[in-house]
Amino acid sequence: MDVALLDAARRAGEWLVCRPGCTQCCHGAFAIGELDALRLVAGMLSLRGHQPSLAMEIERRALAWIAEHGADFPGNRETGKLGDGDAERERFEEFANEAACPALDPATGCCDVYLWRPMTCRVFGPPVRMAGDADRAEGLGHCELCFIGASTAQIAACEMPVPHELEAKLLDEIPAKGETVVAFALLR
């Protein structure tokens, strides 16, 4: 994914305005799968060993995030698992939409777990095709701040491939299923 992002960014040039300090995509809760949660767990383990003070600060922000938003969490607050019923999914649509991600360093506007960030974060910005939209020309999505004034052809020329099949295969190999949010994953 990192190579694909670098290539897409190179092709996009100035159309891709994503830079350190631009944090629009770092606000609002979103669901992550177990594979993303495991990436974050690995990142936190690494930070605890190499940068323990940073790991403690991220944990402090995650705990503060849960203290602020946990009462409205549409799932099991003890396990951090999102509910999968219709009512809980509907509640999630309005859940913590303005909240900053606890991995976001408010002083620098950078992600403190960037190397281990969830797939949603990895694909936000450049044009990506959602799984199942392979045949639709208009199926590309990108950050609303990017590609201002670009034509459909210019946007398509910067498409970043996403390995949906590989992600699905890896997820199938993980016994634990379900979704959570970043704050809960950071505290595992």
VOBA-1610 file (N, C-alpha, C; in pm, whole numbers, padded with zeros to 5 digits, always signed):
BEGIN
Met+00081-00120+00000Met+00000+00000+00000Met+00086+00126+00000Asp+00196+00122+00072Asp+00281+00241+00077Asp+00338+00273-00061Val+00379+00170-00136Val+00432+00191-00271Val+00321+00245-00362Ala+00201+00188-00350Ala+00088+00235-00432Ala+00055+00380-00400Leu+00059+00416-00273Leu+00032+00555-00234Leu+00138+00650-00290Leu+00263+00612-00279Leu+00370+00697-00333Leu+00355+00716-00483Asp+00321+00609-00554Asp+00303+00618-00698Asp+00183+00707-00733Ala+00071+00688-00662Ala-00048+00770-00687Ala-00018+00917-00656Ala+00053+00943-00549Ala+00088+01080-00512Ala+00179+01143-00617Arg+00272+01065-00670Arg+00361+01116-00775Arg+00279+01154-00899Arg+00187+01068-00939Arg+00105+01096-01057Arg+00010+01213-01032Ala-00039+01226-00910Ala-00135+01332-00878Ala-00069+01469-00868Gly+00055+01473-00825Gly+00123+01601-00810Gly+00047+01695-00718Glu+00027+01816-00764Glu-00040+01918-00682Glu-00189+01894-00663Trp-00249+01802-00740Trp-00391+01771-00721Trp-00414+01707-00583Leu-00315+01634-00535Leu-00327+01567-00405Leu-00272+01661-00299Val-00360+01719-00221Val-00318+01822-00125Val-00291+01766+00014Cys-00298+01636+00031Cys-00271+01573+00160Cys-00128+01604+00203Arg-00113+01660+00322Arg+00017+01695+00377Arg+00010+01681+00529Pro+00125+01665+00595Pro+00123+01668+00741Pro+00058+01797+00789Gly-00030+01783+00883Gly-00102+01899+00936Gly-00242+01914+00880Cys-00270+01853+00765Cys-00407+01851+00712Cys-00477+01735+00781Thr-00573+01766+00866Thr-00629+01662+00953Thr-00779+01637+00933Gln-00836+01685+00823Gln-00979+01664+00803Gln-01015+01516+00813Cys-00934+01431+00754Cys-00966+01289+00754Cys-00937+01223+00888Cys-00882+01296+00982Cys-00849+01242+01113Cys-00957+01271+01217His-01073+01313+01171His-01186+01343+01259His-01305+01258+01219Gly-01370+01206+01319Gly-01488+01123+01296Gly-01453+00976+01313Ala-01533+00908+01392Ala-01512+00764+01415Ala-01548+00687+01289Phe-01474+00581+01264Phe-01504+00490+01154Phe-01472+00349+01201Ala-01540+00255+01143Ala-01522+00114+01181Ala-01393+00060+01120Ile-01323-00020+01198Ile-01207-00092+01148Ile-01226-00240+01178Gly-01176-00323+01089Gly-01183-00467+01107Gly-01070-00517+01194Glu-01073-00647+01218Glu-00973-00708+01306Glu-00832-00696+01249Leu-00815-00701+01119Leu-00682-00688+01060Leu-00623-00549+01090Asp-00705-00446+01076Asp-00660-00311+01111Asp-00630-00300+01260Ala-00714-00361+01342Ala-00692-00358+01486Ala-00559-00425+01520Leu-00530-00537+01455Leu-00402-00606+01480Leu-00283-00522+01435Arg-00299-00447+01326Arg-00191-00356+01283Arg-00164-00253+01393Leu-00272-00198+01449Leu-00256-00098+01556Leu-00195-00160+01681Val-00235-00281+01714Val-00177-00351+01829Val-00026-00367+01809Ala+00014-00410+01689Ala+00157-00425+01659Ala+00230-00291+01672Gly+00167-00186+01626Gly+00227-00053+01636Gly+00245-00010+01781Met+00143-00034+01860Met+00153+00005+02001Met+00257-00078+02074Leu+00268-00205+02041Leu+00373-00290+02101Leu+00511-00236+02066Ser+00529-00197+01942Ser+00657-00140+01900Ser+00685-00009+01974Leu+00585+00077+01980Leu+00604+00204+02049Leu+00632+00185+02198Arg+00563+00090+02260Arg+00587+00064+02403Arg+00732+00023+02427Gly+00791-00049+02330Gly+00929-00092+02344Gly+01031+00014+02308His+01001+00099+02208His+01099+00194+02157His+01072+00339+02196Gln+00945+00372+02216Gln+00908+00509+02252Gln+00796+00502+02358Pro+00830+00455+02477Pro+00726+00434+02578Pro+00649+00560+02616Ser+00713+00675+02616Ser+00641+00798+02652Ser+00537+00833+02545Leu+00569+00810+02419Leu+00473+00833+02312Leu+00357+00734+02323Ala+00388+00608+02348Ala+00283+00508+02366Ala+00190+00546+02480Met+00246+00595+02590Met+00163+00637+02704Met+00074+00754+02667Glu+00126+00847+02587Glu+00046+00963+02545Glu-00068+00920+02453Ile-00041+00829+02361Ile-00146+00777+02273Ile-00252+00705+02357Glu-00209+00625+02452Glu-00304+00555+02540Glu-00387+00654+02620Arg-00323+00762+02669Arg-00396+00865+02743Arg-00504+00926+02655Arg-00469+00960+02529Arg-00568+01017+02438Arg-00679+00917+02407Ala-00644+00788+02392Ala-00747+00687+02364Ala-00841+00673+02483Leu-00788+00672+02604Leu-00873+00665+02723Leu-00962+00788+02735Ala-00908+00905+02705Ala-00988+01028+02710Ala-01098+01024+02603Trp-01066+00970+02485Trp-01164+00958+02377Trp-01278+00868+02421Ile-01244+00755+02481Ile-01347+00662+02528Ile-01428+00722+02642Ala-01362+00795+02732Ala-01435+00860+02841Ala-01536+00961+02786Glu-01497+01032+02681Glu-01586+01132+02623Glu-01698+01071+02538His-01668+00968+02462His-01763+00916+02363His-01817+00776+02395Gly-01757+00711+02495Gly-01792+00572+02524Gly-01936+00548+02564Ala-01997+00642+02634Ala-02136+00622+02678Ala-02230+00606+02559Asp-02196+00664+02446Asp-02280+00655+02326Asp-02231+00548+02228Phe-02128+00473+02266Phe-02070+00373+02176Phe-02174+00268+02139Pro-02198+00250+02009Pro-02301+00154+01966Pro-02247+00011+01956Gly-02210-00039+02070Gly-02154-00174+02076Gly-02122-00208+02220Asn-02030-00299+02239Asn-01990-00344+02372Asn-01870-00262+02418Arg-01892-00179+02515Arg-01785-00090+02563Arg-01674-00168+02632Glu-01705-00283+02688Glu-01602-00364+02755Glu-01505-00425+02655Thr-01556-00476+02544Thr-01471-00540+02444Thr-01429-00444+02333Gly-01503-00335+02317Gly-01475-00242+02209Gly-01533-00284+02076Lys-01607-00394+02074Lys-01665-00443+01949Lys-01792-00365+01916Leu-01799-00320+01791Leu-01920-00253+01744Leu-02033-00354+01732Gly-02154-00308+01760Gly-02270-00392+01740Gly-02295-00411+01592Asp-02355-00522+01556Asp-02378-00547+01415Asp-02526-00551+01378Gly-02611-00512+01470Gly-02753-00504+01441Gly-02787-00375+01368Asp-02904-00371+01308Asp-02947-00253+01232Asp-02952-00128+01319Ala-03003-00141+01441Ala-03015-00025+01529Ala-02877+00029+01567Glu-02784-00062+01596Glu-02649-00018+01632Glu-02577+00043+01511Arg-02596-00013+01394Arg-02534+00042+01272Arg-02590+00183+01246Glu-02717+00200+01267Glu-02778+00332+01248Glu-02723+00432+01348Arg-02709+00390+01474Arg-02652+00478+01577Arg-02508+00516+01544Phe-02434+00422+01483Phe-02294+00447+01451Phe-02281+00559+01347Glu-02380+00574+01261Glu-02375+00678+01159Glu-02360+00818+01220Glu-02409+00837+01339Glu-02404+00966+01407Glu-02303+00969+01522Phe-02229+00863+01539Phe-02140+00848+01654Phe-02006+00920+01634Ala-01973+01011+01722Ala-01842+01076+01732Ala-01792+01130+01597Asn-01881+01188+01520Asn-01844+01235+01386Asn-01745+01350+01385Glu-01735+01424+01492Glu-01643+01538+01496Glu-01519+01510+01581Ala-01513+01394+01642Ala-01405+01361+01735Ala-01273+01339+01661Ala-01167+01397+01715Ala-01033+01373+01661Ala-00990+01232+01696Cys-00920+01168+01606Cys-00865+01035+01630Cys-00764+01044+01744Pro-00766+00950+01836Pro-00669+00955+01946Pro-00525+00934+01901Ala-00504+00884+01779Ala-00367+00868+01727Ala-00313+00999+01670Leu-00399+01098+01653Leu-00359+01227+01597Leu-00290+01312+01704Asp-00169+01353+01675Asp-00097+01444+01765Asp-00152+01584+01740Pro-00222+01642+01837Pro-00283+01773+01814Pro-00179+01885+01794Ala-00058+01866+01842Ala+00044+01970+01827Ala+00104+01972+01687Thr+00120+01855+01627Thr+00186+01849+01495Thr+00088+01825+01381Gly-00031+01774+01411Gly-00126+01737+01306Gly-00084+01612+01231Cys+00000+01531+01293Cys+00047+01407+01232Cys-00003+01286+01311Cys-00009+01174+01243Cys-00052+01050+01305Cys+00065+00985+01378Asp+00044+00954+01506Asp+00150+00893+01586Asp+00165+00743+01559Val+00073+00684+01485Val+00082+00541+01450Val+00076+00525+01298Tyr+00132+00621+01227Tyr+00121+00626+01081Tyr+00164+00496+01014Leu+00272+00436+01058Leu+00320+00312+00995Leu+00222+00197+01010Trp+00135+00203+01109Trp+00042+00094+01138Trp-00104+00136+01120Arg-00127+00248+01054Arg-00261+00304+01042Arg-00356+00208+00970Pro-00486+00220+00999Pro-00587+00135+00934Pro-00594+00158+00784Met-00652+00062+00714Met-00665+00070+00569Met-00745+00194+00527Thr-00847+00228+00602Thr-00925+00348+00568Thr-00836+00471+00560Cys-00743+00482+00651Cys-00650+00595+00651Cys-00552+00585+00534Arg-00511+00465+00502Arg-00413+00443+00395Arg-00468+00481+00258Val-00598+00468+00240Val-00656+00493+00108Val-00729+00627+00098Phe-00730+00704+00205Phe-00800+00832+00200Phe-00711+00936+00133Gly-00765+01008+00039Gly-00691+01112-00032Gly-00689+01085-00180Pro-00603+00993-00227Pro-00597+00967-00372Pro-00723+00896-00421Pro-00746+00898-00551Pro-00864+00829-00603Pro-00851+00678-00586Val-00951+00618-00524Val-00954+00473-00507Val-01090+00421-00550Arg-01089+00299-00596Arg-01212+00233-00637Arg-01254+00141-00523Met-01377+00158-00482Met-01429+00074-00375Met-01448-00068-00426Ala-01435-00164-00337Ala-01457-00304-00375Ala-01597-00316-00433Gly-01608-00386-00543Gly-01737-00404-00607Gly-01768-00301-00713Asp-01687-00196-00725Asp-01710-00091-00825Asp-01610-00100-00940Ala-01553-00217-00964Ala-01447-00232-01063Ala-01491-00194-01204Asp-01617-00211-01236Asp-01663-00184-01372Asp-01722-00045-01390Arg-01733+00031-01285Arg-01796+00163-01295Arg-01691+00270-01312Ala-01699+00345-01419Ala-01602+00452-01444Ala-01610+00560-01337Glu-01730+00584-01287Glu-01745+00690-01186Glu-01727+00636-01045Gly-01679+00513-01030Gly-01665+00449-00900Gly-01545+00493-00820Leu-01475+00597-00862Leu-01358+00645-00789Leu-01399+00747-00684Gly-01347+00730-00565Gly-01369+00827-00459Gly-01235+00886-00417His-01236+01009-00367His-01114+01073-00320His-01152+01180-00218Cys-01054+01230-00148Cys-01076+01337-00051Cys-01137+01457-00121Glu-01234+01518-00058Glu-01302+01634-00117Glu-01211+01756-00129Leu-01101+01757-00056Leu-01008+01869-00064Leu-00908+01854-00180Cys-00902+01732-00234Cys-00807+01702-00341Cys-00877+01706-00477Phe-00800+01725-00580Phe-00846+01720-00718Phe-00951+01827-00751Ile-00945+01940-00682Ile-01034+02052-00711Ile-01002+02101-00853Gly-01104+02102-00938Gly-01088+02147-01076Gly-01035+02042-01171Ala-01002+01924-01122Ala-00950+01817-01209Ala-01064+01753-01287Ser-01033+01711-01408Ser-01133+01641-01489Ser-01142+01495-01444Thr-01246+01429-01487Thr-01264+01288-01456Thr-01145+01208-01507Ala-01095+01241-01624Ala-00980+01171-01682Ala-00853+01195-01599Gln-00834+01318-01551Gln-00717+01347-01469Gln-00723+01272-01337Ile-00842+01264-01280Ile-00860+01190-01156Ile-00832+01042-01180Ala-00889+00987-01286Ala-00872+00844-01317Ala-00725+00810-01341Ala-00650+00901-01397Ala-00508+00876-01423Ala-00426+00864-01295Cys-00483+00904-01184Cys-00412+00900-01056Cys-00466+00791-00963Glu-00550+00702-01016Glu-00612+00598-00933Glu-00506+00516-00860Met-00533+00492-00732Met-00446+00409-00650Met-00509+00271-00635Pro-00442+00166-00678Pro-00499+00033-00663Pro-00501-00009-00515Val-00607-00074-00477Val-00622-00123-00339Val-00636-00275-00344Pro-00556-00345-00264Pro-00561-00492-00268Pro-00676-00549-00186His-00799-00522-00230His-00916-00569-00156His-00912-00721-00136Glu-00871-00794-00240Glu-00870-00941-00232Glu-00769-00988-00128Leu-00652-00927-00124Leu-00551-00966-00026Leu-00600-00935+00115Glu-00658-00818+00134Glu-00711-00783+00266Glu-00817-00885+00309Ala-00907-00921+00218Ala-01013-01018+00250Ala-00953-01153+00284Lys-00850-01195+00209Lys-00785-01324+00234Lys-00719-01324+00373Leu-00647-01217+00404Leu-00583-01208+00535Leu-00686-01206+00647Leu-00795-01134+00626Leu-00901-01128+00727Leu-00964-01265+00749Asp-00977-01343+00642Asp-01033-01478+00653Asp-00945-01568+00740Glu-00815-01538+00746Glu-00722-01620+00823Glu-00722-01585+00972Ile-00789-01477+01007Ile-00793-01432+01147Ile-00918-01490+01213Pro-00900-01562+01323Pro-01018-01623+01387Pro-01117-01521+01446Ala-01066-01413+01504Ala-01154-01313+01564Ala-01217-01229+01454Lys-01344-01207+01463Lys-01415-01124+01365Lys-01480-01008+01437Gly-01537-00921+01361Gly-01605-00805+01418Gly-01531-00678+01388Glu-01591-00569+01426Glu-01533-00437+01402Glu-01524-00360+01532Thr-01436-00263+01533Thr-01416-00176+01648Thr-01383-00037+01594Val-01333+00050+01679Val-01284+00181+01638Val-01140+00195+01688Val-01070+00291+01635Val-00928+00307+01664Val-00899+00316+01813Ala-00977+00394+01887Ala-00949+00413+02030Ala-00942+00282+02106Phe-01035+00193+02083Phe-01034+00065+02152Phe-00916-00022+02108Ala-00883-00020+01979Ala-00772-00101+01928Ala-00638-00054+01988Leu-00623+00076+02007Leu-00498+00128+02062Leu-00472+00082+02205Leu-00576+00041+02274Leu-00563+00003+02415Leu-00554-00147+02438Arg-00553-00225+02334Arg-00542-00371+02351Arg-00408-00411+02405
//
